[in-house]
Amino acid sequence: MKKTICGVDVSKAKLDVCIEPGGRLASFNNDTAGIASLAAFCREHAVTLVVMEASGGYERRVFVELWEQGIGCALANARSVRRYAEAMGILEKTDRIDSSVIARFAHAKNLAPTALPSQAQQRLKALVTRLRQVTDDLTVQKQRRASMFDNTEMQASVDEVIALLKRQSRSLEGEIASMIDDDPLWAKLAETWREVKGVAGRTVGRLHAELPEIGILSNKAIAKLVGLAPIANDSGKRKGKRSIRGGRAGVRSILFLVAAIAARYDQSLADFRDRLVAAGKEKMVIRIALARKLLVRLNAKAREARAAYANAT
């Protein structure tokens, strides 16, 4: 039996929806009242799954509130949805068309519900996201101050902002550390990850917040999820150059940094890097390979930590 799927195109103010099969269209405000009306609309039409794109962040509220009202939801990759539309000859792009395409894409892919993160997971991700924003703002303010070397008045103004951002940064780091320490499993994972020199508190926080699947998926699957698995590009006898695509850019970027640091202290990582250098590999290829090797190691440690935690409880 074919599922009844509601595709939702999410914007800041509106939720444009389309139910397939049937092509029933509707529009709701992107607020609590509008989401409640959307839930009632889905129940009225016996919708089995609501699907929206994971883009922009505006989907988070409707995703969480629909789940809380007992409506199963899934997140679709926005780029995949767009390519599906083009493959189907749908070149036009409006909110209503997009909602229909999302529903049809979900049918074609037979999407399953995306699990709702726990309240703790949601809060941790929000804290980690805000810490990253504050860190970026702090870097910008320091750069601005450096360019004001001849204006002490403006330097004083920027210094006030820098001081505020530093206080917020320390506060956020403390909140993140407390959340991890208060959760037995998270604390166990953090402890085993910190055995790798170069992996500090911020990296631990990012892994917990942005890669909760670590230690659950296989090494190949986790590498592909993060975007550290080279994608084949072969055709017939041609062996094309493999490159990485997609994945979780935030996790990948911090693994690039941490892997380079870890290679200074870990002889096996250093030897691995040196072999790649001796083989004449490009710098970016070496960065990707090091980051993937570190991720695989962290994934293995997380798998062992999860098993030890499960046995202890």
C-alpha positions in Angstrom: 0.0 0.0 0.0 1.4 3.4 -1.0 2.1 5.8 1.9 0.3 9.1 2.2 3.1 11.6 2.4 2.9 15.3 3.2 5.8 17.3 1.6 6.5 20.6 3.4 8.4 23.5 1.9 9.6 25.5 4.9 10.3 29.3 4.9 10.7 31.7 7.7 7.0 32.7 7.7 5.1 30.0 5.8 4.7 26.3 5.5 3.6 25.3 2.0 2.4 21.7 1.9 1.4 19.1 -0.6 -0.1 15.6 0.1 0.8 12.8 -2.3 -0.9 10.9 -3.8 -3.7 13.3 -4.5 -1.9 16.6 -4.8 -3.8 18.4 -2.0 -2.2 21.8 -1.4 -2.4 24.0 1.7 -0.4 26.8 3.4 0.1 27.5 7.1 2.0 30.0 9.2 5.3 28.9 10.5 4.3 29.3 14.2 2.8 27.2 16.9 -0.8 27.8 15.8 0.1 27.1 12.1 2.0 23.9 13.0 -1.0 22.7 15.1 -3.2 23.4 12.0 -0.8 21.5 9.8 -0.9 18.5 12.3 -4.8 18.5 12.1 -4.6 18.7 8.3 -2.3 15.7 8.2 -4.6 13.7 10.5 -7.6 14.6 8.4 -5.9 13.2 5.3 -4.4 10.1 7.1 -0.8 11.2 6.4 1.7 8.6 7.4 4.8 10.7 7.1 5.7 14.4 6.9 8.8 15.2 4.9 10.8 18.5 4.8 14.2 19.6 3.6 17.0 20.0 6.1 18.0 23.5 5.1 18.3 26.9 6.7 17.3 25.9 10.2 13.7 27.1 9.9 12.6 23.4 9.7 13.7 22.6 13.2 10.6 24.1 14.9 8.0 22.4 12.8 10.0 19.1 12.9 10.1 19.1 16.7 6.5 20.3 17.2 5.0 17.8 14.8 6.8 14.9 16.4 5.6 16.1 19.8 2.1 16.0 18.4 2.6 12.4 17.3 3.2 13.1 13.6 6.2 11.2 12.2 8.6 13.4 10.3 11.6 12.9 8.0 14.3 15.2 6.8 15.4 15.1 3.1 18.6 16.4 1.6 17.8 19.6 -0.2 20.4 19.0 -3.0 19.0 15.5 -3.6 15.5 16.9 -3.8 16.5 19.5 -6.3 18.3 17.0 -8.5 15.3 14.7 -8.4 13.1 17.5 -9.6 15.5 18.3 -12.5 15.7 14.6 -13.4 11.9 14.5 -13.5 11.9 17.5 -15.9 10.6 19.9 -13.2 12.6 23.1 -13.8 10.2 25.5 -12.3 10.7 26.4 -8.7 8.0 27.8 -6.4 7.1 27.0 -2.8 4.0 24.9 -3.9 6.0 23.1 -6.6 8.8 22.4 -4.1 6.4 20.9 -1.6 5.0 18.5 -4.2 8.5 17.6 -5.3 9.5 16.8 -1.7 6.5 14.5 -1.3 7.2 12.7 -4.6 10.9 12.4 -3.7 10.0 10.8 -0.4 7.9 8.3 -2.2 10.6 7.5 -4.7 13.2 7.1 -1.9 10.8 5.3 0.4 12.0 7.6 3.2 11.7 6.5 6.8 11.0 8.8 9.8 14.0 10.7 11.1 14.2 10.1 14.9 13.5 13.1 17.1 16.6 14.0 19.1 16.2 14.0 22.9 15.8 17.3 24.7 19.4 17.0 26.0 20.7 16.4 22.5 18.8 19.4 21.1 20.1 21.6 23.9 23.7 20.4 23.5 23.5 21.1 19.8 22.2 24.6 20.4 24.9 25.3 22.9 27.6 24.0 20.5 26.2 26.0 17.6 26.1 29.1 19.7 29.7 28.6 20.9 30.8 28.3 17.3 29.0 31.5 16.4 30.6 33.3 19.4 34.1 32.0 18.4 33.6 33.3 14.8 32.4 36.7 16.1 35.4 36.8 18.4 37.8 36.2 15.5 36.1 39.0 13.5 36.3 41.5 16.4 40.0 40.7 17.0 40.7 41.3 13.3 38.8 44.6 13.4 40.8 45.7 16.5 44.1 44.9 14.7 43.1 47.3 11.9 42.4 50.1 14.4 46.0 50.5 15.6 45.9 54.3 15.3 42.5 54.8 17.0 42.5 54.1 20.7 38.8 55.2 21.1 37.6 52.6 18.6 39.9 50.0 20.1 38.3 50.5 23.5 34.9 50.0 21.9 35.9 46.8 20.3 37.6 45.7 23.5 34.2 45.8 25.3 32.7 43.6 22.6 35.7 41.2 22.9 35.4 41.0 26.6 31.6 40.2 26.4 32.3 37.5 23.8 35.0 35.9 25.9 32.6 35.8 28.9 29.9 34.2 26.8 32.5 31.7 25.3 33.6 30.6 28.8 30.0 30.3 30.0 29.0 28.2 27.0 32.1 25.9 27.4 31.1 25.4 31.0 27.5 24.5 30.1 28.6 22.1 27.4 31.2 20.4 29.8 28.5 20.1 32.5 26.0 18.5 30.2 28.6 15.9 29.1 29.8 15.2 32.6 26.2 14.8 33.8 25.3 12.1 31.2 27.1 8.8 32.1 27.3 7.6 28.4 28.5 11.0 27.1 31.0 11.2 29.9 32.3 7.7 29.1 32.6 8.6 25.4 34.4 11.9 26.3 36.9 10.0 28.5 37.8 7.5 25.8 38.1 10.2 23.1 40.4 12.3 25.2 42.9 9.4 25.2 43.8 10.7 21.7 46.2 13.6 22.2 44.8 16.6 20.4 41.2 15.9 21.1 40.1 18.5 23.6 36.8 19.7 25.0 35.5 21.6 22.0 36.1 18.6 19.7 34.3 16.3 22.2 31.3 18.7 22.3 31.1 18.9 18.5 31.2 15.1 18.2 28.4 14.7 20.8 26.3 17.4 19.3 26.8 16.9 15.5 27.6 13.3 15.2 25.4 11.3 17.7 25.7 8.2 15.4 29.4 7.8 16.2 30.1 4.3 17.7 26.8 3.0 16.2 27.6 3.0 12.5 30.4 1.0 10.8 33.6 2.8 9.9 32.7 3.0 6.3 29.2 4.4 7.1 30.5 7.0 9.5 33.1 8.2 7.0 30.5 8.6 4.3 28.1 10.4 6.8 30.8 12.9 7.6 31.9 13.3 4.0 35.3 11.8 4.3 34.7 8.8 1.9 36.1 9.4 -1.6 33.3 8.9 -4.2 34.0 6.7 -7.1 34.1 8.3 -10.6 34.7 5.5 -13.0 33.2 4.7 -16.3 34.2 1.7 -18.5 38.0 1.6 -18.6 38.3 5.1 -17.3 39.3 5.5 -13.7 38.3 9.0 -12.7 39.7 11.0 -9.8 37.8 10.3 -6.6 36.8 13.2 -4.4 34.7 13.8 -1.3 31.2 15.4 -1.5 28.4 16.2 0.9 28.5 15.1 4.5 28.6 17.1 7.7 30.9 20.0 7.0 31.2 21.1 10.6 32.5 17.8 11.9 34.7 17.4 8.9 36.4 20.8 9.3 37.2 20.2 13.0 38.6 16.7 12.2 40.9 18.3 9.6 42.4 20.5 12.4 42.5 17.9 15.1 44.0 15.2 12.9 46.9 17.6 12.0 47.5 18.2 15.7 47.2 14.5 16.7 49.8 13.6 14.1 52.4 15.6 16.1 51.9 13.3 19.1 50.8 9.9 17.7 53.5 8.1 15.9 51.2 5.8 13.9 49.4 8.9 12.5 52.7 10.6 11.8 54.0 7.5 10.0 50.8 7.3 8.0 51.1 10.9 6.9 54.8 10.5 6.0 54.0 7.5 3.8 51.4 9.6 1.9 53.9 12.4 1.5 56.6 10.0 0.2 54.1 8.6 -2.3 53.6 12.1 -3.7 50.0 12.6 -2.6 48.5 16.1 -2.8 48.2 18.1 0.5 44.4 17.9 0.4 44.4 14.2 -0.1 46.7 13.8 2.9 44.4 16.0 5.0 41.4 14.0 4.1 43.1 10.7 4.7 44.4 11.8 8.1 41.0 13.1 9.1 39.3 9.8 8.0 41.9 7.7 9.9 41.2 9.8 13.1 37.5 9.5 12.6 37.7 5.7 12.2 39.8 5.6 15.4 37.3 7.7 17.3 34.4 5.6 16.0 36.1 2.4 17.2 36.7 3.9 20.6 33.1 5.1 20.8 31.9 1.6 19.9 34.0 0.1 22.7 32.8 2.7 25.1 29.2 2.1 24.2 29.6 -1.6 24.7 31.3 -1.2 28.0 28.6 1.2 29.2 25.8 -1.2 28.1 27.5 -4.1 29.9 27.9 -2.0 33.1 24.2 -1.1 33.1 
